[in-house]
Amino acid sequence: MTKTVLVLGASGGFGCRAAEAFDAAGWEVRRYRRGTDIHSAAKGVDVIVNGQNPPMYHNWRVLVPQITAQAIAAAKSSGATLLVPGNVYVYGDTPGPWSEATPHRFTARKSRIRSEMEATYRRAVQEDGIRVILLRGGDFIDPENPATVMNMLILKRLKRNRMTRMGPMGTARAYAYLPDMARAAVALAEKRDTLSAYEEVNMPGLTFTLDAFRLEIGRQTGRTPRVYAFPWWAMRLAAPFHELSRELLEMRYLYRTPHRMAGEAFDRLLPGFQETAFEEVVAREIAALVPDPRAPRATGRAAA
């Protein structure tokens, strides 16, 4: 019997990859069209993926609770398991490793908003009888998604053999390669009946420093990028008038905080899951952003 999934936010980063992964696994995929009757769209589905998120951090305080309530209502009316991508904001600036037992810490407003969102899902499990899988990943990375921080800011000028550092080059950080995270979501969805009513799983993903990423680009292309500092000073000047600058500035701590994702629960639930190797992810970024790695070298003075 064909299993059916409804993907909310199917045009977004995680939602798009989730729709592809469920389709590849043989599921019938429904893509929710914003503004239509979500209860009709969810009728008869087995799983709902809530990939919706306000773009560019827009109006999180209002929109995140609205999106959460909509997804819960659809799961309640349909009886479907709700699958939600989580992020690391809830851990604040506590150095990793971060596991499912790591306490939430509110370093930024968005830390509290995401923590409150997760608490809402847990209450819905207890009070409304729905089932929720929360799959948490590090900073999203996807060569085909121009909206990731990696592509939008850090590697924006890779064609010119330049990288932008958001923090210290030697700070190890957790990353979730979205095609892998989407495959993991499918694998968890397919064993949903064996999971707890509220199952929280941290995906180990990749952990690397920007310096390691830079050196791997150099090893593969023969051209090690120059490094330039991100203009945080400009974000401070623009913050009172520009929403994205203000929201980025609030999350600066994440680029200074060394962390990784603990993977014990993930490995227990999905033994043998094969994640894409770091070298392959770098190769795919190069292929997506630098069609001709023999392009002329960049000139100019790099920031230390």
N, C-alpha and C positions, 0 to 999 in steps of 0.2 A: 504494500500500500504506500503510495507517495506521501511523503511528509511535506507540510506546507509551512513556510515562514513568511511573516510580514516584516518588511524592513522599513523602519521610520528613519528618514534622513538618508535615503539611498544615494543621494548625490554628494554626500559628504565623505570625508576621508575614511572613517571606519565603516560607515554604512555601505559605501560603494564596494569596498573590499569584502564585506560580509556577504552582500548579495552575490558577488562573483563566487565566493567560496561555497556557499550553500548550493548554488546552481551546479557547480562542479561536482558536488557530493550527491547530486541526484534529487535535491529537494525542489519542490515547486516554489518559486520565489515571487512574492507579491511586493511591489514597491509602492509604499503609501504616497499619495499625492496630497501635499499640504492643502488644508482648507476643505477637504472632502470628509465624509462621515467615517470617522475612524472605527466605529463599532461595526459598521457594515464591512469595512475593509478587513477587520480582524475576525469576522465570523468564520469558524471552521479551521482556523490556523492552529498549528501546534506550538509555534514559538514566535514571539515578537521580539525583534532586535530594535532597541531604542538607540539609534545612531544619531538622533537629533541633538544639535548643540547650537547656541546662538553664535553666528559667525563673528570672528574677530573680537571675541569677548563682549559683544554688545549687550548691555542691559541685563547682565547675569542675574542680579538680585530679583528681578521680576520674571524673566523668561525661563530660567532653569526650573523653578517650582511649577510653572505652567506646563512645561514639557513633561516633567515628572508625573504630574497629576494625570495628564492625558494618557501617558503610557500605562499607568496603573489602572485607569478606568477601562482601557482596552483589554488588558490582561484579565481583569475581573469579569468583564462581560463575555469574554470568549473562552476563558479557562486555559488560555495559553501560558506557557512558561515565558517569563520576561528575561531577556538577556541584555545586560547593560555594560558598556565599556567604562571602566573606571580609570582615574588617573592618579598621580602621586601627590597632588596638591594637598591632600588631607594630612600628610605627614609633616608638613612644614619644613623647618630647617634642621630637623634632627638627622644627623648623619646615618646612612644606611649601615647594614642591610635592613630593608623594610619587608616585613612579613604581614600576614593577615592579623597578627596579634599586636602589631606596632600601634601605640596610641595615636589618636589624631591630635594634631597641634595646629593652631590657627595663626600661622605666620602672616597670612594675607586674607583679605576679604573673600577671595575666591576659595581659599582653604575652607573657610566656614561654610560657604554656600555649598560646596561639594560634599562636605561632611553632613550637612543638614539634608541634602538630597539622598545620601545613602541611608540616613536614619529614617527618612520617609519610606523608602523601599522596605526596610526591615519592619516598620510598623504595619505596612500593608500586608506583609507576609503573616504577621501575627493576627491582625484584626480582620483582614479581608480574605485570607486563605489563598492568596496567589503564591506562585513560586517564582523565585528570582535567582538568576546566576549573574554575579558581578565579576567580570574578568578585568583585572587591573593591569595596565601596562605602563611602561615608562614613556618618555617623550616619543611621540609618533615620528616614524621615519618611513618614507615611501617615495622612491624616485619619480613616480608618475603623478604625485600630488604636489602642485605648486604652493599649496597653502600651509605646508609644514614649516616650522621654524628653520629646519635644516635647509630646505630649498628656498624659502622666502628671504632668509637673512644670512645664514652661515655660508651657504654655497651659491648665493645669488650671482657672484662674479667669478665662478669657477672657470668659465670660458676664458677669462683674462688671467687665469692662474692665481686667483686670489681667494682667500677665505676670510671670514669675519668671525672674530672670537667674541662670544657673549659674556665670557668669564675667563678664569685662568685656564690655559691650555692643558694643564695637567690634572684638572678635576675630573675624576671618573664619574660618569652619569649613566643612568639606565635608559635604554631606548627600546621601543617596541616596533619591530618591522611589521607594518600593517598587514601584508599578505599572510605572515605567520600568525599574527594575532587573530585574523579572521578564520584561518584554518583551525586554530585552537577553539574558537567560539563554536564552530560546527561540531568539533569532537565532543565538547562539553554538552552541547544541545542534544546530541545523539545518545548520551547516557544520562539525560536529565532525570529520568525516573529513579535512578540510583543515588542521586545527590540529595543533600539536605534541602529543606524548603527554601532557605536562604543560603546559597553557596557563594562564598567569596574566595576568589582564586587570584593570587598574584603570579603573573607570567614573568619568568626570569629574563627572557629576552636577551638583549645584548648590553654589555657594560663596556664602555670605552672612553678614553679621553679624546679631546679634539686634536691633541698632538699625535696620538696614534692614528686617527683618521687621516690627518694631513700626511703623515709618513707613508701610510698605505697608498694614498693617491700618488705620491711620488714614486713608490716602488712599482706601481702598475703602469704609470705613464712616463716615468723618467723625468717628471717635472714637479718638484715639490712646491706647493702653493706658498705664496707670500701671505703673511697674516696681518690683518688690520683690525684695530679695536672697534667694536660697535660704539656708536656715539650716544652713550647713555646721557651725556650732558644735554644733547638735543632733546631727548625724551623728557628730561626734567623741565626744560623750557616750554615744551609743547603740552605737557600734561594738563595744565589748567583748561586748555581749549580743545584738546584732541584726545578722544576716548581711547583709541588703540595705544597711543603713547603712554597714557596713564596706566592702562592695564598691563602693558609689557613691563613698565617700570616696577610695578608691584611684584612681579614674578622674578625679578632679577636674582633673588636669593637662590633660586634653583640652579643657577649657573655657577654658583660659588659653593654649593653644598655637595660634598662627595657622597654618592649613594649607589646602591644596587638593589635589585629585587631578589629577595629570598625565594627559592623555587621548590621548597619541600612539598607543599600541598599540590602544586602543579604537577610535579613529577609523580606523586602518588596517584593522582587522578588520571593523568595522561602519560603513563610510562611509555618510553620509546618515542615520544614526539620529537621529530627532527626539525630544529629551527635552522634557518638559513645562516650560513657562516658569515662572519664579519667581512671577510675578504670578498665574498660574493655580493654582499650588500653594497660595499664600496664600489665594486665593479659596475653594478647596476646604476648607481648614482652617477658615475663618470659617463656611462653610455647615454644616460638621459640628459645630462647637462653639458657634456663636452663631446659633441658628435665627432669633432676632429681634434684629438689630443695633441696633434702636431702644430696647433695654432701658435702664432707668435707669442713669445713670452711677455708677460706684463712688465711694465717699467714703473718706477715710482718708489717712494720711500715708505716702507712698511712700519706699522706701529709695533713697538716692542711689547 
